[in-house]
Amino acid sequence: MLRIAHAARLALAACTAAVLAVGLTSSAEAATGNIRYFSASGQEARIDNPPDNVCINLRFRAQLLANNTNKALSYFYNANCTNFIDNLPPGRAVAYNNPLSVRIIA
């Protein structure tokens, strides 16, 4: 009887560890690639592997915005993802909309 109880506790501990490990590795989602943007004066900035569904304020207004990720992004005229402009599919770029914030959409 003692042997069965010990085996059951070990099995429960192993299952709990497996569930925790799988849960922790799959919780953080991010796009693969980068978002590049350029100011009117030609200054360049880049955001590598941006997280999904997180508003990202750009350092300056983007004269040119390029989505080099594997997911679509929304871009906004104002900071904090307000005043939606449009969505930009993966591998596409847009010019002269002057966004100040972006968000990867899953």
N, C-alpha and C positions, 0 to 999 in steps of 0.2 A: 504494500500500500504506500509506504514511504517513497519507494522508487517511482511510482506512477505520479505522485504529487510533485516530486522533484522534476520529473520530465515535463510535466504540464507547465510548471513555472518557467523552465528554460524555454519551452516553445512559445509561451506568452511573451517573454522578454525578447526573443528573436523576432517575433512578429511585430512587436511594438517598435523595435529599432528599425525594421524595414519600412514600416509606415512613416516614421519620422524622417528617415533618409529620403524617401521618395517625395514626401510633402515639402521638404526644405529645398530640394533641387528644382522642383517645378514651379515654385511660387514666383520667381522673378522672371518677368518676360521683358524682352527688349528686341528692338529691330536690329538686324545685322547690317552693318555698313555705316554710312555717315550722311549727315546733312551739311552741305557747304553753302555758305552765303557770302556775298560781296557787297560792300557799301558803294555809294556813288563815286567815291574817290578811289576805289579799287582795293580797299582793305578786305582781307579774307579772314573768315573764321570757319571752324569746323566743329561739329558735335558727333563724336563717335559712339556707335551702338546706343542710340537714344532709347530710353525706357518707353514702354507702351502706356498710353493714356495719362501722360504726365505733361503738364504745360511747361514749356521751356521758353523763357524770355531771352531773346537774342540780344547781343551786346550793342547792336546798332541796327537801324532800318536796313533791310536787305533789298538792294537794287536788283540783285539776281539771287534766286533761291533754287538750289539743286537737291533733289531727293535721291541720294545714292544708296538708299536702304532697300530692304526686301518688303517693306510695308508702305501703305499710303500714309500721308500726313495731311493734317489740316493746318492752314496758316491764317493768321489773324492780323488785322491792322494795328491793334493796340496791344499793350503788354497784358499779361495774365490771361491770355487766350480770350480776349473780348473783341467784338466787332469782326466776326467771321468773314473771310474773303472767299476761300475755295478749298478744295481738296487737291492734292498733288500725288498722282500715282507713282509707284516706284520707278526709278530710272528716268524721271522727267524733271524739267526745270521750268521756271517762270521768271519773267523780268518785269520790272516797273510797277509792281503792286505794293512795294514797300512794307512788307510785313514786319512786325516787331515781336511776334511770338508764334510758336509752332507746337503741335501735338501729334505724336504718332497714333494712328487709329488702327486698332487690330481688326 
